[in-house]
Every structure is written in C-alpha cells, then in structure tokens.
Amino acid sequence: MTDILTRKEVEQLVNQFYNRVRKDNLLAPVFAHVDWPHHLPIMYNFWSSVLLGDMSYNGSPLSKHLGLPLTTDHFNRWLKLFLETVDAEFTGSVAEEAKNRAKTIAALFQHKMGLL
C-alpha cells in the first residue's frame, strides 16, 4: 500500500469510498438522488484541496448538506466507511491526515446542523 500523494490516489480513495456508500443500507438512500458523474469530480477536487493543497475545490460543502435528513447515525456510518476505505487502500502520513480531516468534518457538520 502507498500513501495518498497524487490526484490519481485521491480519485481512488473517493471512488472506493462512494462505492461503499452506495452499497450501504443506511447511507445509500440519502445518496440516491446524487448525479454521480457530476458529484465525483467535485469530491476529487475537495479531497485534493484538503490533502494535496491543490486548491481545486471552490464551494461550501456544509451548505450542500443542510437540507438533507441526516442524523448522528448517518455521520457515524459515513465516518466508519471512510476510515475503513482509507485503511484498506492506503498507509502513511497523508492517509492519517485524511482520517483526521474526515473526523473533523463529521464533527463540524454535526455541530453546525445541531446534531451534537
């Protein structure tokens, strides 16, 4: 296994993660409306910006989630699947940073949405 050092590896992470999400009984219904060919490149940009610092993402991720019927259970499952995906595919300091950032994002979103 390698670390997450390139855009290609970010895309691998995002693709593997959302493959898990789409098969998950709790999360799949929340994501059923997603236009995947449109959404995935946005996620590549988001995680490339977060992990590689390439500044390719421009947007407000929280605002996209505010209208969704999400609970703490959704965030816990999202985080569990993300951490499992990183651990299954990558190892190294950037992989650890990806997991730390995901934990921070999940906590921040839940706080901002009044779930914590």
Biopython code that builds the backbone (N, CA, C, O; Angstrom):
import numpy as np
from Bio.PDB.StructureBuilder import StructureBuilder

atoms = [
    (1, "MET", "N", (0.853, -1.194, 0.000)),
    (1, "MET", "CA", (0.000, 0.000, 0.000)),
    (1, "MET", "C", (0.889, 1.245, 0.000)),
    (1, "MET", "O", (2.013, 1.242, 0.501)),
    (2, "THR", "N", (0.341, 2.288, -0.576)),
    (2, "THR", "CA", (1.059, 3.554, -0.633)),
    (2, "THR", "C", (0.267, 4.635, 0.095)),
    (2, "THR", "O", (-0.861, 4.419, 0.537)),
    (3, "ASP", "N", (0.883, 5.785, 0.202)),
    (3, "ASP", "CA", (0.220, 6.934, 0.787)),
    (3, "ASP", "C", (-0.608, 7.635, -0.293)),
    (3, "ASP", "O", (-0.559, 7.252, -1.462)),
    (4, "ILE", "N", (-1.348, 8.634, 0.090)),
    (4, "ILE", "CA", (-2.164, 9.427, -0.841)),
    (4, "ILE", "C", (-1.323, 10.644, -1.243)),
    (4, "ILE", "O", (-1.303, 11.657, -0.543)),
    (5, "LEU", "N", (-0.635, 10.527, -2.375)),
    (5, "LEU", "CA", (0.318, 11.564, -2.763)),
    (5, "LEU", "C", (-0.021, 12.249, -4.079)),
    (5, "LEU", "O", (0.560, 13.282, -4.412)),
    (6, "THR", "N", (-0.959, 11.676, -4.828)),
    (6, "THR", "CA", (-1.288, 12.223, -6.145)),
    (6, "THR", "C", (-2.802, 12.352, -6.313)),
    (6, "THR", "O", (-3.579, 11.772, -5.555)),
    (7, "ARG", "N", (-3.193, 13.109, -7.302)),
    (7, "ARG", "CA", (-4.610, 13.250, -7.631)),
    (7, "ARG", "C", (-5.211, 11.877, -7.963)),
    (7, "ARG", "O", (-6.347, 11.591, -7.586)),
    (8, "LYS", "N", (-4.470, 11.054, -8.648)),
    (8, "LYS", "CA", (-4.954, 9.718, -9.003)),
    (8, "LYS", "C", (-5.290, 8.913, -7.748)),
    (8, "LYS", "O", (-6.287, 8.191, -7.721)),
    (9, "GLU", "N", (-4.473, 9.034, -6.724)),
    (9, "GLU", "CA", (-4.741, 8.316, -5.478)),
    (9, "GLU", "C", (-5.934, 8.910, -4.734)),
    (9, "GLU", "O", (-6.694, 8.179, -4.098)),
    (10, "VAL", "N", (-6.102, 10.218, -4.810)),
    (10, "VAL", "CA", (-7.300, 10.843, -4.234)),
    (10, "VAL", "C", (-8.537, 10.297, -4.939)),
    (10, "VAL", "O", (-9.522, 9.954, -4.285)),
    (11, "GLU", "N", (-8.494, 10.216, -6.251)),
    (11, "GLU", "CA", (-9.627, 9.692, -7.017)),
    (11, "GLU", "C", (-9.911, 8.246, -6.639)),
    (11, "GLU", "O", (-11.072, 7.851, -6.536)),
    (12, "GLN", "N", (-8.866, 7.455, -6.431)),
    (12, "GLN", "CA", (-9.041, 6.069, -5.995)),
    (12, "GLN", "C", (-9.755, 6.030, -4.648)),
    (12, "GLN", "O", (-10.692, 5.254, -4.463)),
    (13, "LEU", "N", (-9.317, 6.858, -3.714)),
    (13, "LEU", "CA", (-9.951, 6.920, -2.398)),
    (13, "LEU", "C", (-11.425, 7.286, -2.519)),
    (13, "LEU", "O", (-12.284, 6.606, -1.957)),
    (14, "VAL", "N", (-11.718, 8.346, -3.241)),
    (14, "VAL", "CA", (-13.097, 8.819, -3.391)),
    (14, "VAL", "C", (-13.959, 7.757, -4.059)),
    (14, "VAL", "O", (-15.072, 7.489, -3.607)),
    (15, "ASN", "N", (-13.461, 7.158, -5.118)),
    (15, "ASN", "CA", (-14.241, 6.136, -5.828)),
    (15, "ASN", "C", (-14.527, 4.931, -4.941)),
    (15, "ASN", "O", (-15.658, 4.446, -4.898)),
    (16, "GLN", "N", (-13.520, 4.449, -4.239)),
    (16, "GLN", "CA", (-13.714, 3.287, -3.368)),
    (16, "GLN", "C", (-14.666, 3.618, -2.221)),
    (16, "GLN", "O", (-15.510, 2.803, -1.849)),
    (17, "PHE", "N", (-14.523, 4.811, -1.671)),
    (17, "PHE", "CA", (-15.404, 5.222, -0.581)),
    (17, "PHE", "C", (-16.862, 5.282, -1.035)),
    (17, "PHE", "O", (-17.740, 4.714, -0.385)),
    (18, "TYR", "N", (-17.117, 5.966, -2.142)),
    (18, "TYR", "CA", (-18.501, 6.092, -2.587)),
    (18, "TYR", "C", (-19.070, 4.784, -3.115)),
    (18, "TYR", "O", (-20.290, 4.616, -3.130)),
    (19, "ASN", "N", (-18.230, 3.859, -3.546)),
    (19, "ASN", "CA", (-18.722, 2.520, -3.864)),
    (19, "ASN", "C", (-19.286, 1.865, -2.610)),
    (19, "ASN", "O", (-20.312, 1.187, -2.671)),
    (20, "ARG", "N", (-18.634, 2.062, -1.490)),
    (20, "ARG", "CA", (-19.125, 1.523, -0.213)),
    (20, "ARG", "C", (-20.412, 2.236, 0.210)),
    (20, "ARG", "O", (-21.364, 1.600, 0.663)),
    (21, "VAL", "N", (-20.429, 3.548, 0.058)),
    (21, "VAL", "CA", (-21.611, 4.331, 0.441)),
    (21, "VAL", "C", (-22.835, 3.869, -0.341)),
    (21, "VAL", "O", (-23.914, 3.702, 0.228)),
    (22, "ARG", "N", (-22.668, 3.665, -1.628)),
    (22, "ARG", "CA", (-23.803, 3.293, -2.484)),
    (22, "ARG", "C", (-24.347, 1.905, -2.170)),
    (22, "ARG", "O", (-25.472, 1.584, -2.551)),
    (23, "LYS", "N", (-23.562, 1.077, -1.479)),
    (23, "LYS", "CA", (-23.993, -0.272, -1.104)),
    (23, "LYS", "C", (-24.483, -0.340, 0.338)),
    (23, "LYS", "O", (-24.987, -1.375, 0.775)),
    (24, "ASP", "N", (-24.340, 0.745, 1.070)),
    (24, "ASP", "CA", (-24.667, 0.751, 2.483)),
    (24, "ASP", "C", (-26.163, 0.979, 2.697)),
    (24, "ASP", "O", (-26.745, 1.896, 2.117)),
    (25, "ASN", "N", (-26.779, 0.144, 3.529)),
    (25, "ASN", "CA", (-28.229, 0.228, 3.757)),
    (25, "ASN", "C", (-28.673, 1.561, 4.350)),
    (25, "ASN", "O", (-29.757, 2.045, 4.025)),
    (26, "LEU", "N", (-27.860, 2.158, 5.208)),
    (26, "LEU", "CA", (-28.227, 3.424, 5.843)),
    (26, "LEU", "C", (-27.944, 4.619, 4.937)),
    (26, "LEU", "O", (-28.766, 5.529, 4.830)),
    (27, "LEU", "N", (-26.791, 4.615, 4.293)),
    (27, "LEU", "CA", (-26.384, 5.789, 3.519)),
    (27, "LEU", "C", (-26.893, 5.815, 2.079)),
    (27, "LEU", "O", (-27.135, 6.890, 1.530)),
    (28, "ALA", "N", (-27.053, 4.674, 1.478)),
    (28, "ALA", "CA", (-27.467, 4.641, 0.074)),
    (28, "ALA", "C", (-28.746, 5.441, -0.192)),
    (28, "ALA", "O", (-28.802, 6.164, -1.187)),
    (29, "PRO", "N", (-29.773, 5.341, 0.655)),
    (29, "PRO", "CA", (-30.983, 6.135, 0.384)),
    (29, "PRO", "C", (-30.737, 7.650, 0.406)),
    (29, "PRO", "O", (-31.373, 8.390, -0.344)),
    (30, "VAL", "N", (-29.832, 8.104, 1.250)),
    (30, "VAL", "CA", (-29.522, 9.541, 1.326)),
    (30, "VAL", "C", (-28.853, 10.004, 0.045)),
    (30, "VAL", "O", (-29.056, 11.136, -0.394)),
    (31, "PHE", "N", (-28.055, 9.133, -0.556)),
    (31, "PHE", "CA", (-27.294, 9.474, -1.750)),
    (31, "PHE", "C", (-27.993, 9.044, -3.046)),
    (31, "PHE", "O", (-27.422, 9.169, -4.129)),
    (32, "ALA", "N", (-29.216, 8.541, -2.935)),
    (32, "ALA", "CA", (-29.914, 8.022, -4.119)),
    (32, "ALA", "C", (-30.146, 9.082, -5.184)),
    (32, "ALA", "O", (-30.205, 8.759, -6.371)),
    (33, "HIS", "N", (-30.279, 10.332, -4.784)),
    (33, "HIS", "CA", (-30.564, 11.423, -5.722)),
    (33, "HIS", "C", (-29.314, 11.983, -6.399)),
    (33, "HIS", "O", (-29.419, 12.821, -7.295)),
    (34, "VAL", "N", (-28.136, 11.529, -5.980)),
    (34, "VAL", "CA", (-26.880, 12.128, -6.435)),
    (34, "VAL", "C", (-26.612, 11.817, -7.904)),
    (34, "VAL", "O", (-26.747, 10.677, -8.349)),
    (35, "ASP", "N", (-26.234, 12.842, -8.639)),
    (35, "ASP", "CA", (-25.766, 12.705, -10.022)),
    (35, "ASP", "C", (-24.269, 12.401, -9.939)),
    (35, "ASP", "O", (-23.449, 13.317, -9.878)),
    (36, "TRP", "N", (-23.914, 11.106, -9.936)),
    (36, "TRP", "CA", (-22.537, 10.694, -9.674)),
    (36, "TRP", "C", (-21.521, 11.251, -10.667)),
    (36, "TRP", "O", (-20.442, 11.665, -10.240)),
    (37, "PRO", "N", (-21.809, 11.283, -11.973)),
    (37, "PRO", "CA", (-20.812, 11.872, -12.885)),
    (37, "PRO", "C", (-20.519, 13.347, -12.565)),
    (37, "PRO", "O", (-19.424, 13.834, -12.848)),
    (38, "HIS", "N", (-21.474, 14.045, -11.987)),
    (38, "HIS", "CA", (-21.264, 15.439, -11.581)),
    (38, "HIS", "C", (-20.600, 15.518, -10.203)),
    (38, "HIS", "O", (-19.702, 16.330, -9.982)),
    (39, "HIS", "N", (-21.052, 14.665, -9.284)),
    (39, "HIS", "CA", (-20.606, 14.737, -7.889)),
    (39, "HIS", "C", (-19.161, 14.275, -7.688)),
    (39, "HIS", "O", (-18.410, 14.913, -6.951)),
    (40, "LEU", "N", (-18.770, 13.189, -8.325)),
    (40, "LEU", "CA", (-17.444, 12.633, -8.071)),
    (40, "LEU", "C", (-16.312, 13.616, -8.380)),
    (40, "LEU", "O", (-15.404, 13.741, -7.559)),
    (41, "PRO", "N", (-16.314, 14.321, -9.516)),
    (41, "PRO", "CA", (-15.243, 15.297, -9.748)),
    (41, "PRO", "C", (-15.193, 16.403, -8.686)),
    (41, "PRO", "O", (-14.118, 16.912, -8.372)),
    (42, "ILE", "N", (-16.343, 16.771, -8.139)),
    (42, "ILE", "CA", (-16.357, 17.762, -7.066)),
    (42, "ILE", "C", (-15.669, 17.183, -5.834)),
    (42, "ILE", "O", (-14.907, 17.878, -5.161)),
    (43, "MET", "N", (-15.935, 15.919, -5.542)),
    (43, "MET", "CA", (-15.287, 15.270, -4.401)),
    (43, "MET", "C", (-13.792, 15.082, -4.634)),
    (43, "MET", "O", (-13.002, 15.204, -3.698)),
    (44, "TYR", "N", (-13.394, 14.787, -5.876)),
    (44, "TYR", "CA", (-11.959, 14.722, -6.184)),
    (44, "TYR", "C", (-11.312, 16.069, -5.876)),
    (44, "TYR", "O", (-10.246, 16.130, -5.264)),
    (45, "ASN", "N", (-11.963, 17.142, -6.304)),
    (45, "ASN", "CA", (-11.420, 18.483, -6.052)),
    (45, "ASN", "C", (-11.379, 18.794, -4.559)),
    (45, "ASN", "O", (-10.395, 19.337, -4.058)),
    (46, "PHE", "N", (-12.452, 18.447, -3.853)),
    (46, "PHE", "CA", (-12.499, 18.718, -2.417)),
    (46, "PHE", "C", (-11.346, 18.019, -1.701)),
    (46, "PHE", "O", (-10.574, 18.661, -0.988)),
    (47, "TRP", "N", (-11.229, 16.713, -1.888)),
    (47, "TRP", "CA", (-10.204, 15.968, -1.168)),
    (47, "TRP", "C", (-8.803, 16.273, -1.681)),
    (47, "TRP", "O", (-7.845, 16.196, -0.911)),
    (48, "SER", "N", (-8.656, 16.614, -2.946)),
    (48, "SER", "CA", (-7.342, 17.049, -3.443)),
    (48, "SER", "C", (-6.931, 18.360, -2.794)),
    (48, "SER", "O", (-5.762, 18.556, -2.464)),
    (49, "SER", "N", (-7.884, 19.247, -2.613)),
    (49, "SER", "CA", (-7.598, 20.513, -1.935)),
    (49, "SER", "C", (-7.219, 20.277, -0.479)),
    (49, "SER", "O", (-6.257, 20.859, 0.021)),
    (50, "VAL", "N", (-7.976, 19.424, 0.196)),
    (50, "VAL", "CA", (-7.743, 19.148, 1.615)),
    (50, "VAL", "C", (-6.411, 18.430, 1.831)),
    (50, "VAL", "O", (-5.653, 18.783, 2.735)),
    (51, "LEU", "N", (-6.129, 17.427, 1.006)),
    (51, "LEU", "CA", (-4.967, 16.568, 1.263)),
    (51, "LEU", "C", (-3.711, 16.960, 0.503)),
    (51, "LEU", "O", (-2.598, 16.764, 0.990)),
    (52, "LEU", "N", (-3.889, 17.515, -0.695)),
    (52, "LEU", "CA", (-2.726, 17.842, -1.518)),
    (52, "LEU", "C", (-2.485, 19.341, -1.621)),
    (52, "LEU", "O", (-1.446, 19.783, -2.111)),
    (53, "GLY", "N", (-3.459, 20.118, -1.152)),
    (53, "GLY", "CA", (-3.315, 21.567, -1.188)),
    (53, "GLY", "C", (-3.358, 22.170, -2.573)),
    (53, "GLY", "O", (-2.801, 23.244, -2.796)),
    (54, "ASP", "N", (-4.010, 21.501, -3.509)),
    (54, "ASP", "CA", (-4.003, 21.998, -4.892)),
    (54, "ASP", "C", (-5.038, 23.091, -5.183)),
    (54, "ASP", "O", (-5.076, 23.639, -6.285)),
    (55, "MET", "N", (-5.877, 23.402, -4.186)),
    (55, "MET", "CA", (-6.847, 24.495, -4.313)),
    (55, "MET", "C", (-7.811, 24.320, -5.500)),
    (55, "MET", "O", (-8.256, 25.307, -6.086)),
    (56, "SER", "N", (-8.127, 23.081, -5.847)),
    (56, "SER", "CA", (-9.024, 22.824, -6.974)),
    (56, "SER", "C", (-10.495, 22.906, -6.579)),
    (56, "SER", "O", (-11.358, 22.994, -7.452)),
    (57, "TYR", "N", (-10.798, 22.880, -5.280)),
    (57, "TYR", "CA", (-12.185, 22.937, -4.823)),
    (57, "TYR", "C", (-12.583, 24.374, -4.515)),
    (57, "TYR", "O", (-11.847, 25.124, -3.875)),
    (58, "ASN", "N", (-13.767, 24.729, -4.990)),
    (58, "ASN", "CA", (-14.331, 26.039, -4.693)),
    (58, "ASN", "C", (-15.799, 25.817, -4.370)),
    (58, "ASN", "O", (-16.590, 25.520, -5.265)),
    (59, "GLY", "N", (-16.167, 25.954, -3.127)),
    (59, "GLY", "CA", (-17.561, 25.736, -2.761)),
    (59, "GLY", "C", (-17.742, 25.735, -1.262)),
    (59, "GLY", "O", (-16.821, 26.020, -0.496)),
    (60, "SER", "N", (-18.959, 25.405, -0.868)),
    (60, "SER", "CA", (-19.320, 25.353, 0.548)),
    (60, "SER", "C", (-19.938, 23.987, 0.834)),
    (60, "SER", "O", (-21.139, 23.802, 0.637)),
    (61, "PRO", "N", (-19.133, 23.028, 1.297)),
    (61, "PRO", "CA", (-19.667, 21.674, 1.484)),
    (61, "PRO", "C", (-20.790, 21.597, 2.507)),
    (61, "PRO", "O", (-21.725, 20.816, 2.330)),
    (62, "LEU", "N", (-20.722, 22.383, 3.566)),
    (62, "LEU", "CA", (-21.768, 22.324, 4.584)),
    (62, "LEU", "C", (-23.126, 22.684, 4.006)),
    (62, "LEU", "O", (-24.116, 22.008, 4.288)),
    (63, "SER", "N", (-23.187, 23.730, 3.210)),
    (63, "SER", "CA", (-24.478, 24.181, 2.680)),
    (63, "SER", "C", (-25.158, 23.107, 1.835)),
    (63, "SER", "O", (-26.386, 23.070, 1.763)),
    (64, "LYS", "N", (-24.390, 22.244, 1.204)),
    (64, "LYS", "CA", (-24.958, 21.170, 0.385)),
    (64, "LYS", "C", (-25.643, 20.104, 1.234)),
    (64, "LYS", "O", (-26.469, 19.343, 0.730)),
    (65, "HIS", "N", (-25.307, 20.048, 2.503)),
    (65, "HIS", "CA", (-25.824, 19.005, 3.379)),
    (65, "HIS", "C", (-26.935, 19.473, 4.312)),
    (65, "HIS", "O", (-27.611, 18.653, 4.933)),
    (66, "LEU", "N", (-27.125, 20.771, 4.415)),
    (66, "LEU", "CA", (-28.066, 21.307, 5.397)),
    (66, "LEU", "C", (-29.502, 20.839, 5.200)),
    (66, "LEU", "O", (-30.217, 20.655, 6.185)),
    (67, "GLY", "N", (-29.942, 20.641, 3.976)),
    (67, "GLY", "CA", (-31.320, 20.239, 3.721)),
    (67, "GLY", "C", (-31.565, 18.745, 3.750)),
    (67, "GLY", "O", (-32.697, 18.296, 3.565)),
    (68, "LEU", "N", (-30.526, 17.977, 3.979)),
    (68, "LEU", "CA", (-30.679, 16.522, 3.949)),
    (68, "LEU", "C", (-31.149, 15.993, 5.304)),
    (68, "LEU", "O", (-30.798, 16.551, 6.343)),
    (69, "PRO", "N", (-31.935, 14.927, 5.295)),
    (69, "PRO", "CA", (-32.440, 14.344, 6.549)),
    (69, "PRO", "C", (-31.381, 13.465, 7.219)),
    (69, "PRO", "O", (-31.492, 12.239, 7.224)),
    (70, "LEU", "N", (-30.364, 14.101, 7.778)),
    (70, "LEU", "CA", (-29.239, 13.379, 8.353)),
    (70, "LEU", "C", (-29.335, 13.318, 9.870)),
    (70, "LEU", "O", (-29.833, 14.238, 10.518)),
    (71, "THR", "N", (-28.846, 12.216, 10.415)),
    (71, "THR", "CA", (-28.783, 12.025, 11.856)),
    (71, "THR", "C", (-27.338, 11.708, 12.237)),
    (71, "THR", "O", (-26.476, 11.524, 11.378)),
    (72, "THR", "N", (-27.102, 11.650, 13.520)),
    (72, "THR", "CA", (-25.776, 11.258, 14.007)),
    (72, "THR", "C", (-25.401, 9.870, 13.493)),
    (72, "THR", "O", (-24.231, 9.608, 13.212)),
    (73, "ASP", "N", (-26.381, 8.983, 13.370)),
    (73, "ASP", "CA", (-26.108, 7.643, 12.838)),
    (73, "ASP", "C", (-25.538, 7.713, 11.422)),
    (73, "ASP", "O", (-24.629, 6.955, 11.081)),
    (74, "HIS", "N", (-26.067, 8.620, 10.597)),
    (74, "HIS", "CA", (-25.548, 8.779, 9.235)),
    (74, "HIS", "C", (-24.089, 9.215, 9.256)),
    (74, "HIS", "O", (-23.259, 8.680, 8.521)),
    (75, "PHE", "N", (-23.791, 10.183, 10.100)),
    (75, "PHE", "CA", (-22.413, 10.667, 10.176)),
    (75, "PHE", "C", (-21.473, 9.597, 10.728)),
    (75, "PHE", "O", (-20.344, 9.461, 10.259)),
    (76, "ASN", "N", (-21.926, 8.853, 11.705)),
    (76, "ASN", "CA", (-21.096, 7.783, 12.252)),
    (76, "ASN", "C", (-20.795, 6.726, 11.202)),
    (76, "ASN", "O", (-19.668, 6.242, 11.104)),
    (77, "ARG", "N", (-21.803, 6.371, 10.419)),
    (77, "ARG", "CA", (-21.586, 5.373, 9.363)),
    (77, "ARG", "C", (-20.684, 5.929, 8.276)),
    (77, "ARG", "O", (-19.782, 5.236, 7.804)),
    (78, "TRP", "N", (-20.920, 7.191, 7.867)),
    (78, "TRP", "CA", (-20.080, 7.847, 6.857)),
    (78, "TRP", "C", (-18.618, 7.799, 7.302)),
    (78, "TRP", "O", (-17.733, 7.443, 6.525)),
    (79, "LEU", "N", (-18.381, 8.159, 8.553)),
    (79, "LEU", "CA", (-17.016, 8.185, 9.064)),
    (79, "LEU", "C", (-16.430, 6.777, 9.128)),
    (79, "LEU", "O", (-15.274, 6.572, 8.758)),
    (80, "LYS", "N", (-17.208, 5.816, 9.589)),
    (80, "LYS", "CA", (-16.738, 4.427, 9.664)),
    (80, "LYS", "C", (-16.316, 3.928, 8.286)),
    (80, "LYS", "O", (-15.248, 3.334, 8.138)),
    (81, "LEU", "N", (-17.151, 4.169, 7.280)),
    (81, "LEU", "CA", (-16.825, 3.719, 5.929)),
    (81, "LEU", "C", (-15.605, 4.451, 5.366)),
    (81, "LEU", "O", (-14.779, 3.850, 4.680)),
    (82, "PHE", "N", (-15.497, 5.735, 5.656)),
    (82, "PHE", "CA", (-14.349, 6.499, 5.171)),
    (82, "PHE", "C", (-13.054, 5.971, 5.792)),
    (82, "PHE", "O", (-12.073, 5.736, 5.087)),
    (83, "LEU", "N", (-13.055, 5.789, 7.095)),
    (83, "LEU", "CA", (-11.862, 5.293, 7.773)),
    (83, "LEU", "C", (-11.488, 3.897, 7.281)),
    (83, "LEU", "O", (-10.312, 3.609, 7.059)),
    (84, "GLU", "N", (-12.480, 3.037, 7.111)),
    (84, "GLU", "CA", (-12.217, 1.684, 6.594)),
    (84, "GLU", "C", (-11.640, 1.736, 5.187)),
    (84, "GLU", "O", (-10.745, 0.961, 4.851)),
    (85, "THR", "N", (-12.146, 2.642, 4.369)),
    (85, "THR", "CA", (-11.654, 2.763, 2.995)),
    (85, "THR", "C", (-10.203, 3.216, 2.990)),
    (85, "THR", "O", (-9.373, 2.642, 2.284)),
    (86, "VAL", "N", (-9.897, 4.230, 3.763)),
    (86, "VAL", "CA", (-8.507, 4.697, 3.836)),
    (86, "VAL", "C", (-7.602, 3.566, 4.297)),
    (86, "VAL", "O", (-6.565, 3.310, 3.687)),
    (87, "ASP", "N", (-7.988, 2.890, 5.369)),
    (87, "ASP", "CA", (-7.150, 1.811, 5.912)),
    (87, "ASP", "C", (-6.968, 0.654, 4.931)),
    (87, "ASP", "O", (-5.910, 0.025, 4.908)),
    (88, "ALA", "N", (-7.981, 0.372, 4.128)),
    (88, "ALA", "CA", (-7.903, -0.726, 3.167)),
    (88, "ALA", "C", (-7.040, -0.387, 1.957)),
    (88, "ALA", "O", (-6.468, -1.276, 1.326)),
    (89, "GLU", "N", (-6.949, 0.899, 1.637)),
    (89, "GLU", "CA", (-6.293, 1.300, 0.390)),
    (89, "GLU", "C", (-4.930, 1.978, 0.566)),
    (89, "GLU", "O", (-4.100, 1.932, -0.341)),
    (90, "PHE", "N", (-4.693, 2.605, 1.725)),
    (90, "PHE", "CA", (-3.524, 3.476, 1.872)),
    (90, "PHE", "C", (-2.888, 3.355, 3.240)),
    (90, "PHE", "O", (-3.504, 2.888, 4.199)),
    (91, "THR", "N", (-1.646, 3.783, 3.306)),
    (91, "THR", "CA", (-0.925, 3.894, 4.558)),
    (91, "THR", "C", (0.057, 5.057, 4.444)),
    (91, "THR", "O", (0.612, 5.310, 3.375)),
    (92, "GLY", "N", (0.262, 5.749, 5.539)),
    (92, "GLY", "CA", (1.216, 6.852, 5.522)),
    (92, "GLY", "C", (0.643, 8.098, 6.163)),
    (92, "GLY", "O", (-0.491, 8.105, 6.643)),
    (93, "SER", "N", (1.439, 9.148, 6.164)),
    (93, "SER", "CA", (1.059, 10.371, 6.877)),
    (93, "SER", "C", (-0.130, 11.078, 6.240)),
    (93, "SER", "O", (-0.967, 11.627, 6.957)),
    (94, "VAL", "N", (-0.225, 11.080, 4.929)),
    (94, "VAL", "CA", (-1.373, 11.743, 4.297)),
    (94, "VAL", "C", (-2.635, 10.912, 4.504)),
    (94, "VAL", "O", (-3.720, 11.471, 4.663)),
    (95, "ALA", "N", (-2.510, 9.608, 4.505)),
    (95, "ALA", "CA", (-3.660, 8.743, 4.799)),
    (95, "ALA", "C", (-4.162, 9.024, 6.219)),
    (95, "ALA", "O", (-5.369, 9.095, 6.453)),
    (96, "GLU", "N", (-3.244, 9.179, 7.148)),
    (96, "GLU", "CA", (-3.639, 9.515, 8.522)),
    (96, "GLU", "C", (-4.297, 10.888, 8.567)),
    (96, "GLU", "O", (-5.277, 11.087, 9.285)),
    (97, "GLU", "N", (-3.764, 11.830, 7.804)),
    (97, "GLU", "CA", (-4.360, 13.167, 7.737)),
    (97, "GLU", "C", (-5.767, 13.100, 7.152)),
    (97, "GLU", "O", (-6.656, 13.818, 7.610)),
    (98, "ALA", "N", (-5.984, 12.254, 6.152)),
    (98, "ALA", "CA", (-7.318, 12.087, 5.564)),
    (98, "ALA", "C", (-8.303, 11.629, 6.626)),
    (98, "ALA", "O", (-9.423, 12.134, 6.700)),
    (99, "LYS", "N", (-7.889, 10.673, 7.446)),
    (99, "LYS", "CA", (-8.773, 10.180, 8.501)),
    (99, "LYS", "C", (-9.038, 11.265, 9.541)),
    (99, "LYS", "O", (-10.172, 11.428, 9.991)),
    (100, "ASN", "N", (-8.016, 11.998, 9.920)),
    (100, "ASN", "CA", (-8.206, 13.084, 10.887)),
    (100, "ASN", "C", (-9.127, 14.168, 10.334)),
    (100, "ASN", "O", (-9.987, 14.680, 11.051)),
    (101, "ARG", "N", (-8.949, 14.511, 9.072)),
    (101, "ARG", "CA", (-9.804, 15.534, 8.458)),
    (101, "ARG", "C", (-11.238, 15.058, 8.382)),
    (101, "ARG", "O", (-12.156, 15.839, 8.627)),
    (102, "ALA", "N", (-11.455, 13.796, 8.048)),
    (102, "ALA", "CA", (-12.817, 13.251, 7.987)),
    (102, "ALA", "C", (-13.485, 13.314, 9.358)),
    (102, "ALA", "O", (-14.665, 13.650, 9.457)),
    (103, "LYS", "N", (-12.748, 12.998, 10.403)),
    (103, "LYS", "CA", (-13.297, 13.087, 11.762)),
    (103, "LYS", "C", (-13.694, 14.527, 12.080)),
    (103, "LYS", "O", (-14.761, 14.776, 12.641)),
    (104, "THR", "N", (-12.829, 15.466, 11.716)),
    (104, "THR", "CA", (-13.115, 16.880, 11.964)),
    (104, "THR", "C", (-14.336, 17.341, 11.181)),
    (104, "THR", "O", (-15.194, 18.040, 11.720)),
    (105, "ILE", "N", (-14.413, 16.957, 9.929)),
    (105, "ILE", "CA", (-15.544, 17.341, 9.073)),
    (105, "ILE", "C", (-16.846, 16.782, 9.637)),
    (105, "ILE", "O", (-17.841, 17.502, 9.731)),
    (106, "ALA", "N", (-16.846, 15.509, 10.011)),
    (106, "ALA", "CA", (-18.063, 14.891, 10.557)),
    (106, "ALA", "C", (-18.508, 15.616, 11.826)),
    (106, "ALA", "O", (-19.697, 15.879, 12.005)),
    (107, "ALA", "N", (-17.572, 15.937, 12.696)),
    (107, "ALA", "CA", (-17.921, 16.622, 13.941)),
    (107, "ALA", "C", (-18.410, 18.040, 13.672)),
    (107, "ALA", "O", (-19.391, 18.482, 14.270)),
    (108, "LEU", "N", (-17.737, 18.748, 12.782)),
    (108, "LEU", "CA", (-18.124, 20.120, 12.464)),
    (108, "LEU", "C", (-19.513, 20.174, 11.833)),
    (108, "LEU", "O", (-20.339, 21.001, 12.219)),
    (109, "PHE", "N", (-19.772, 19.296, 10.864)),
    (109, "PHE", "CA", (-21.081, 19.273, 10.218)),
    (109, "PHE", "C", (-22.179, 18.973, 11.232)),
    (109, "PHE", "O", (-23.223, 19.625, 11.230)),
    (110, "GLN", "N", (-21.948, 17.998, 12.092)),
    (110, "GLN", "CA", (-22.960, 17.649, 13.087)),
    (110, "GLN", "C", (-23.208, 18.809, 14.041)),
    (110, "GLN", "O", (-24.350, 19.093, 14.404)),
    (111, "HIS", "N", (-22.156, 19.461, 14.436)),
    (111, "HIS", "CA", (-22.301, 20.632, 15.331)),
    (111, "HIS", "C", (-23.107, 21.728, 14.641)),
    (111, "HIS", "O", (-24.047, 22.273, 15.218)),
    (112, "LYS", "N", (-22.732, 22.050, 13.397)),
    (112, "LYS", "CA", (-23.405, 23.125, 12.654)),
    (112, "LYS", "C", (-24.860, 22.780, 12.341)),
    (112, "LYS", "O", (-25.695, 23.670, 12.183)),
    (113, "MET", "N", (-25.157, 21.480, 12.252)),
    (113, "MET", "CA", (-26.517, 21.042, 11.942)),
    (113, "MET", "C", (-27.337, 20.797, 13.212)),
    (113, "MET", "O", (-28.487, 20.364, 13.134)),
    (114, "GLY", "N", (-26.751, 21.072, 14.371)),
    (114, "GLY", "CA", (-27.467, 20.919, 15.628)),
    (114, "GLY", "C", (-27.654, 19.475, 16.068)),
    (114, "GLY", "O", (-28.577, 19.173, 16.824)),
    (115, "LEU", "N", (-26.798, 18.590, 15.608)),
    (115, "LEU", "CA", (-26.934, 17.173, 15.955)),
    (115, "LEU", "C", (-26.090, 16.786, 17.176)),
    (115, "LEU", "O", (-26.306, 15.732, 17.774)),
    (116, "LEU", "N", (-25.155, 17.618, 17.532)),
    (116, "LEU", "CA", (-24.299, 17.336, 18.697)),
    (116, "LEU", "C", (-24.648, 18.246, 19.843)),
    (116, "LEU", "O", (-24.037, 18.159, 20.908)),
]
sb = StructureBuilder()
sb.init_structure("model")
sb.init_model(0)
sb.init_chain("A")
sb.init_seg("    ")
for serial, (resi, resn, name, xyz) in enumerate(atoms, 1):
    if name == "N":
        sb.init_residue(resn, " ", resi, " ")
    sb.init_atom(name, np.array(xyz, "f"), 0.0, 1.0, " ", f" {name:<3s}", serial, name[0])
structure = sb.get_structure()
